[in-house]
Every structure is written in C-alpha cells, then in structure tokens.
Amino acid sequence: MLIVSCSHGKHLGYLVAKRLGKKHSSLIVDKFPDDELRIRFGCDLKNKNVVLVQSFYENISDCIIEVIFAAKTAHELSAKKVILAAPYFPYFRQDKRFHKGEAVSQAIIAGLIDKYFDAACIMDPHLHRKSRLEQLFRIKAKKLTANNLIADYIKKHVKNPVIIGPDEESYKWAKNVAEIIGADSTILRKKRFSSYHVEVKLNKKINLKGRNVVIVDDIVSTGHTILETAKILRKLGAKNIYCICVHGVFADGALNKLGKAGIKAVSTNTIPNKAARIDVSGVIGKNLNF
C-alpha cells in the first residue's frame, strides 16, 4: 500500500502512513499560467494499492479535478487499486432537485467517484435522506465516524457534561456521543431563514444550571447556529459551553466569533484549523483494506 497526500490531504496523509508503517508520498500539484492544474506522481505506482488522501475544503472544484486526474493517472501507471480516503467530502447536501432546473449534485459527484476509483472511505458524510454510502456508490465504500474520538475527548476534558444537538440533522451525532459516555442529551429545534438568520428553541425542558454543555455537530460552517444555541443555553443556566464538531469549516471568521462569545470550540483534523484537537488518522488507517 502506498499513501499519497493530495494538496488538501498533506495534514493527514503522512499521519495515516506513519500509523500503518506504509510508504508515503505527496502528489506534486501546480498550475499553468491560465490556472489549469498539473499533477504528477513522484514515485512508482505499479502493482500498488494507492490511497489518495484528499480533504475537500476551500477551492473545492480544484480538489475534485485534482483527485480525478490523480486517480485516472494512477490506473494508467498500473496501480493495482486506487482508493479515495476523504476526511471531508463535498456535495452531499443536494440529494434531490429542490427547485426546478437544479442539479442533483450528490448523484453527480458519486458517479464521478464510481468512475475513477475502486473504493472510497469518507469520514462522517453529511447525509440526509440516504443514510448509507452503499445507496450512493457502486464501488465499495465505507462510512467512517469520529464519534468515539469525540466521546473520548469529552470524557477527558469536560466534567458533568450535557450533550446538545443543535438541530435534528446533527442530533444523531450528539445522541450517539452521549450514549457512548453515558451523558444526558437533548435536541434543539432550528428554523433557518438564511445562512446568517437562524432561530433555535429547546425541544424539551432540561436542567442545565451549573452544568457544562457540549454542543456536538458534524459540521460548523458560519457558526451562527452555535451562537444562537449558546444564547439559549446561557439563559438556562449553563456553566460552560463547548462546541465540538467533526468538520471545522469555520467560515467568515466563525472561530473568532465563537471565542468572543465564550464558546470553547474543538474539532477533529479532517480540515486543518486552529481548533483541531482530535486526530482521525487512526480511524482512516484502520479502514483502508478493501
């Protein structure tokens, strides 16, 4: 097996290779003057199971083109198998045609991965109506989760926690984490008017006075949902408020906004950021055998 870090996988690829004791290489990526991508492998791929590690954050379109070029080239260079390891994977939200004329991006991106890869593993994919990757891909695919890692972090760093899911979509993460550590959990109801206008209400009454509250979510993007949730939790007497997520997008200065609001933010390292305290390389490494 050869672990190859793509341009947005360098922060994790070498860690995965180190844990497995496998050879690591970085994909060589640069651009022509007209912004076209050029990729090149720096080592022999013949008869190897090549794992391309790519996290699809920032310049997502370039990330997609890059891994497609890399996967196709790896096959041409006689790789035995080409496997995608995606700590963070895009375009799963649009799983149906919500409005006339829209592209169903989930089906399109899954089709591209099917065409160029032999297998894929994805960390905590943001799925809605379809809960299993087998419903999306024809190739072998594994849905990985950081829930056990998040639970371990909470057990080590937060005393007397109450786990909160900020909305129905995230509650499956919050509930599972709460069950692992044996903590109380509840869900909040969210009504979204836009990316920056969200109303949040508690689903049920719960005693938070003097408790440490941990908001668990799969993705934190702008942070507005977390900020609105925190306002309610403080009114209910929460002592300290933590926000722990799998994918820390933290767009538009979200991390600074959370800090100014007194919310202690922590994420895994699926996307590199200043709050990344939880390492998922071990989970990825254990799931690369197909």
N, C-alpha and C positions, 0 to 999 in steps of 0.2 A: 504493500500500500504506500502511496505517495500522497502527502498532504500538500496542496498548493493553495497559498493565500492569494486571493484576488485583491484588487486595490482596496476594497472595503472589508477585507477579511483578515488583514495583517494583525489586528489586535487579538485575534483568537486562533488563527491557523497554527502559529508556532506553538501555542499552549496545548492545542489538541495533539500535535505531533509529539511534543515532549512527553505528554501523559501516556501516549501509546508506544513511545520508543520507535517511532517511524521517521523516515526521511521527510524533511520539509523543504519546500522551495517557494519562492514568490513569483507570481506571474508578472512579467515585465509589461507595463502598460504606459503608453504615452500617446500624444496626439499630434496629428499633422496640423499645419497652419490653419486649415479650414475647419478644425475642431473634430475631424474624424478620428476615431480610436484606432490604435495599432497595438496588438497584443502579441506576445512571444513567450514561449516556454524556455526556461534556461537549463533544462535537464532532460534526460532520456525518459520517454513515457512507455516504451514498448513493453507489452505484456504486464503492465502495472494497473492496479486498481487506483485510479486517480480521483482524489477527493478535492473538489473545488469549494473553498470556503469563501462565501460572499454574503455580506450583510447589506440589505438593500435600503440604505438610508442616504439621504442627500443625493442629488444628481441620479435619481433612480433609473431614469431611462438609460444613462450611460452604464449603470451597473448591470442592467438587463442585457444590453448589447454585448457587454464585455464577457459575461458568462456564456452567452450563446456562441460567440466567436471562440471562446476557450474550449467549450465542450466539443464543438464541431472539429476544431483543430486537434484536440486530444484523440478523437476517434481516428482522424486521418493519420496521426502519428503512431497508430497501432496500440493505443491504450486498451487494456482488457475490458475495463468498465470505467464509466465516468459517473461519479456520484456528486450530487449537489448537497452541501451542508450549508443551510441558510439559517443563521441565528435570528435574523429578522427578514420576513418575506412580505412583498407588497401586493397590492391589488386584490385582496380577498374581500374587501368590503362590498364591492359592487357585484353581488351574486345573482342579481336579476335585473331586468330592464324596468327601473322605477318610473322612468318617463319615456315617452315616445322618442325613438331615434337614438337612445343611449346604447353604448357598447357595454356588454356584459364582460367586464374586464377579468373577472375571476376565471371564467371558462377559457378566455383567450390566453391568459398567462399560463394556465395549467397545460393548455395544448402545446405551447412553446417548450415548456419543460419536458413534457412527454416526448417530444420530437427529438430533443438533443441530449437527454440524459437517460441513464439506465436505472437510476434510483435517486431518491431525494429524502433528506430528513430536515424538518423545519421545526424551530423552537416556538412553541405556543402561538400557532397561527390564529389570526383574528377571524374566526369562522362564525357564521350566523345560522342560516337555515340548514347547511350541511355541516355536520359535526366531525366527520372523519375524512381524512385525506384520500382514502380509497374511493370516496364518492366523487373526487375531482380528477385524480390522476389514473392513467392506465399503467404507468410504471409502478414499481414498488416504492412506497412512501411511508415514512414514519413521522408521527406527530409527537414531538418531544415536549416536555414541560419542566419548568423551573420551580414548580410548586414546593417540592421537598426542600430545595435550596432556600427558598424564601421562608419556609416554615422554620428551618434550622437557624436562619439569621434572626428571626423574631424571638425564638427561644433563647438565644444567646444575648440579645441586646435590648429586649423590651420586657419589662416586668408587668404582670397583671394586665395583659392586652385584651382589647375587644377588637375583633376584626370586622371591618366595614367594607361592603361592596358598594361603590358609588352609583351603580345602576344595574339593571337586570342583566346586561351583557357581561359585566365584569363579575357578577356575583358567583359564577361557577368557580372562578379563581379564588375569591375570598372564602367561599364556603369550604372548598377543599383544603385550603391552607389552615382554616380554623379547625377542621376535623383532625388534621394531622397533629396539631399541637394541643387539641382539647380545649379550645378557647370559645367564648361566646362570639356569635356573629349575627349580623343583620344586613339588610339591604336598603338602599335609598332609591326613591323613585325620581327619575330625571326627565324633564321636559326640555328638549333642545330647540331653540329658536334659530340659532346660528352657531358658528364655531366659538363666538365670543358672548353669547347670551344663553345661559342655561339656568333653569330653576330646579332646585333639588329639595325633596321632602323625605323625612323618615318614613319607612314603611310601617314600623311598629315602635311603640314606646320601649325604651331600654334605658336602664340606669347607667349613665356614663360619669357620674360625679366622682372625681378623683381617679378616674381610670385612664390608662394610656391607650389611645385609639390608633389603630393601624388601618389605614385605607389601602386596600390591595386591589390593583388593577393590572390588566395585561399591558396596556399602552397609556402613557401620559404624553400628550402632544402639547397643546397650548397651556394646559394646567388649569383652565377655567372651571372645569367640573370639580376638581380637587379643592380649589379655593372656595367655591360655593358650598361644598360639603363641609369644609372646615368651619365655616361661619356657623352652621347649624350645630355642629358638634361642640363648639365652644359654648354656645348658649345652653347646651345641655350638660355642661359641667366637665367636659373632657379636660384632663390634666395636661397631657402632651399629645400632639398629633404627629403621626408618622405617615408618610406616603411611600409605599413600596410597590414597584412595578417590575414587570419583565422587560419591557421595551421602553427605554427612556429617550423619547424623541426630543422632548423639551424644546419645542419651537418658540420663537419670538420671546426669548429670554425667560421662559417658564421657570427654569431652575432658580433664577434670582428672585422671581416673584414669589415662589413658594417659600424661599428662605426668609424674605422680608415679612411674610405672613406668619412666621414662626413654625412652619411645617418642615419637619426633617425628612428630606427626600432621599430615597435609596433605590437603585435599580440594579439589574444584572448588567453584564457587559456584552449583551447582544449588540448594543450600539455603544461605542465609546463615548463617555461623558464623565463629568466630574463627580457624579453621584454613583458611579458604577462600583459597587462594593461586593457583588455576588458573581462569582465566576462560573460560567456554564460550560466551560471547555470539557470537563469530565463527563457531563451528560452527553454531549455531542460525540466524544470519543468512544463511548460505550455503545453507540448505536450506528456505527458505520459499516458493520458487517451485513452485507446483503447477499 
